[in-house]
């Protein structure tokens, strides 16, 4: 029994307790040294409903998740097919695809900060070669979020590639041979034989990618701080900013509750979708 | 003939795509090894230099940051291996009430990771006075639901007969764990260690919030401070520092490429 008590109490102290505590704190306002915090009912939640910045950030987060996850998964499948093929140069390709995954997000952010840097960065130099105006990718409201999304895809696709590579290597060759005998084209073989076998991997990767889309905001902190004009802020970044820059712990707790509810909702949807799929199979 | 041409075409496309993919990284490497005045204009014949690394190393306490990261990942790894083993073993070997419910409660951490709960965890930490300590950075990560899950899955594949044979020989619960379960799970321990090390080497947000002084900062936070304190800082220095702090992971990856990939796969398949 002792085996369970120490690890579990640690887990409870830093997972369940804070989640519940956030819920409790979200009904209280901020105290100060002169005035202790008092019960404020739904005041924080009212502020939440009227927060225009939050509305913008929720839209950003949705675009971010819906944009990065399918793109990263699609690229990962393509990369895995390339690396898995018996073509020359696959070792180099694997190294190139997997390298960004090994780097810390903070290093990735620095590398891309430099890449995007107006004038000096490679992105604007390439544009200049083609005779186009250099763009301040991170400094414009219409390009900042897309630029951040690209960074996230660059970092994550290589990791997902590894999972697809594992799945591809476990596809029985006799299935593919049979299809080839039937005269199926390479594309048909991939679409009708290999793709269905990759579904469990896709589900696993999608769940991971979704959690990561909420969990990882290091690049936002380093590259844009949510700007310009809020256009690249994500929910966890907002929690960080409200709590640790503006020192508004009560509102931070309220946002945490919102985040936990969102994740719980997504988990329920995923569970429901997976269960329904299982029935059909 | 047609097939051969196709292969060459596809292979070329693959290599070009891989080269484009690596471009930001290569550009950063190039800048780090060249004098500042070449960082904006690319010239093939530009002389290579190591000066940027030396200067970056001198202008911030990177050796201290390295030591802190080492201490941090060691604490987390050792605690993870011990605690997750105990929990997984308890779940596999003993039947007790609420086991399923308790396991589900533990798995909640997979969904709601410590990063999401930074607000309340920070308050907890400051209440017990552990902000700005390495232990404080490690604390929320000491037990890992992922590790527990992985090890439980592995322990469940250990044949019951082995366990029983050891018991007949007179081995107690601890001996059975140490002599039967742990040796059989060796590859999983290795895979999990790799994942854990790279995760905590790279972790940023929580250490950023918890730490205040250079004495406890891990590499990631140190790097971000270095890159922002003097915003007018030379790009070649920032790039050199970025590479320097990630070099151990990159070198380890290049040396152990095959094992890394195989282990990541094994950890992923579950």
Boltz contact constraints between the chains, C-beta under 6 A:
constraints:
  - contact:
      token1: [A, 3]
      token2: [B, 86]
      max_distance: 6.0
  - contact:
      token1: [A, 3]
      token2: [B, 90]
      max_distance: 6.0
  - contact:
      token1: [A, 4]
      token2: [B, 90]
      max_distance: 6.0
  - contact:
      token1: [A, 7]
      token2: [B, 83]
      max_distance: 6.0
  - contact:
      token1: [A, 7]
      token2: [B, 87]
      max_distance: 6.0
  - contact:
      token1: [A, 7]
      token2: [B, 143]
      max_distance: 6.0
  - contact:
      token1: [A, 10]
      token2: [B, 142]
      max_distance: 6.0
  - contact:
      token1: [A, 10]
      token2: [B, 143]
      max_distance: 6.0
  - contact:
      token1: [A, 11]
      token2: [B, 143]
      max_distance: 6.0
  - contact:
      token1: [A, 14]
      token2: [B, 114]
      max_distance: 6.0
  - contact:
      token1: [A, 14]
      token2: [B, 121]
      max_distance: 6.0
  - contact:
      token1: [A, 14]
      token2: [B, 140]
      max_distance: 6.0
  - contact:
      token1: [A, 15]
      token2: [B, 109]
      max_distance: 6.0
  - contact:
      token1: [A, 18]
      token2: [B, 117]
      max_distance: 6.0
  - contact:
      token1: [A, 18]
      token2: [B, 120]
      max_distance: 6.0
  - contact:
      token1: [A, 18]
      token2: [B, 121]
      max_distance: 6.0
  - contact:
      token1: [A, 21]
      token2: [B, 120]
      max_distance: 6.0
  - contact:
      token1: [A, 22]
      token2: [B, 120]
      max_distance: 6.0
  - contact:
      token1: [A, 82]
      token2: [B, 14]
      max_distance: 6.0
  - contact:
      token1: [A, 87]
      token2: [B, 11]
      max_distance: 6.0
  - contact:
      token1: [A, 88]
      token2: [B, 11]
      max_distance: 6.0
  - contact:
      token1: [A, 89]
      token2: [B, 11]
      max_distance: 6.0
  - contact:
      token1: [A, 89]
      token2: [B, 15]
      max_distance: 6.0
  - contact:
      token1: [A, 93]
      token2: [B, 14]
      max_distance: 6.0
  - contact:
      token1: [A, 93]
      token2: [B, 18]
      max_distance: 6.0
  - contact:
      token1: [A, 96]
      token2: [B, 18]
      max_distance: 6.0
  - contact:
      token1: [A, 96]
      token2: [B, 21]
      max_distance: 6.0
  - contact:
      token1: [A, 96]
      token2: [B, 22]
      max_distance: 6.0
  - contact:
      token1: [A, 102]
      token2: [B, 249]
      max_distance: 6.0
  - contact:
      token1: [A, 102]
      token2: [B, 253]
      max_distance: 6.0
  - contact:
      token1: [A, 103]
      token2: [B, 246]
      max_distance: 6.0
  - contact:
      token1: [A, 104]
      token2: [B, 202]
      max_distance: 6.0
  - contact:
      token1: [A, 104]
      token2: [B, 220]
      max_distance: 6.0
  - contact:
      token1: [A, 106]
      token2: [B, 204]
      max_distance: 6.0
  - contact:
      token1: [A, 106]
      token2: [B, 220]
      max_distance: 6.0
  - contact:
      token1: [A, 106]
      token2: [B, 223]
      max_distance: 6.0
  - contact:
      token1: [A, 106]
      token2: [B, 224]
      max_distance: 6.0
  - contact:
      token1: [A, 107]
      token2: [B, 242]
      max_distance: 6.0
  - contact:
      token1: [A, 107]
      token2: [B, 246]
      max_distance: 6.0
  - contact:
      token1: [A, 110]
      token2: [B, 227]
      max_distance: 6.0
  - contact:
      token1: [A, 110]
      token2: [B, 238]
      max_distance: 6.0
  - contact:
      token1: [A, 110]
      token2: [B, 242]
      max_distance: 6.0
  - contact:
      token1: [A, 111]
      token2: [B, 24]
      max_distance: 6.0
  - contact:
      token1: [A, 111]
      token2: [B, 28]
      max_distance: 6.0
  - contact:
      token1: [A, 114]
      token2: [B, 235]
      max_distance: 6.0
  - contact:
      token1: [A, 115]
      token2: [B, 24]
      max_distance: 6.0
  - contact:
      token1: [A, 120]
      token2: [B, 40]
      max_distance: 6.0
  - contact:
      token1: [A, 122]
      token2: [B, 27]
      max_distance: 6.0
  - contact:
      token1: [A, 162]
      token2: [B, 264]
      max_distance: 6.0
  - contact:
      token1: [A, 162]
      token2: [B, 265]
      max_distance: 6.0
  - contact:
      token1: [A, 163]
      token2: [B, 268]
      max_distance: 6.0
  - contact:
      token1: [A, 166]
      token2: [B, 265]
      max_distance: 6.0
  - contact:
      token1: [A, 166]
      token2: [B, 269]
      max_distance: 6.0
  - contact:
      token1: [A, 215]
      token2: [B, 113]
      max_distance: 6.0
  - contact:
      token1: [A, 215]
      token2: [B, 115]
      max_distance: 6.0
  - contact:
      token1: [A, 218]
      token2: [B, 204]
      max_distance: 6.0
  - contact:
      token1: [A, 218]
      token2: [B, 205]
      max_distance: 6.0
  - contact:
      token1: [A, 222]
      token2: [B, 224]
      max_distance: 6.0
  - contact:
      token1: [A, 243]
      token2: [B, 119]
      max_distance: 6.0
  - contact:
      token1: [A, 244]
      token2: [B, 209]
      max_distance: 6.0
  - contact:
      token1: [A, 252]
      token2: [B, 119]
      max_distance: 6.0
  - contact:
      token1: [A, 253]
      token2: [B, 119]
      max_distance: 6.0
  - contact:
      token1: [A, 256]
      token2: [B, 119]
      max_distance: 6.0
  - contact:
      token1: [A, 259]
      token2: [B, 116]
      max_distance: 6.0
  - contact:
      token1: [A, 260]
      token2: [B, 112]
      max_distance: 6.0
  - contact:
      token1: [A, 263]
      token2: [B, 111]
      max_distance: 6.0
  - contact:
      token1: [A, 267]
      token2: [B, 111]
      max_distance: 6.0
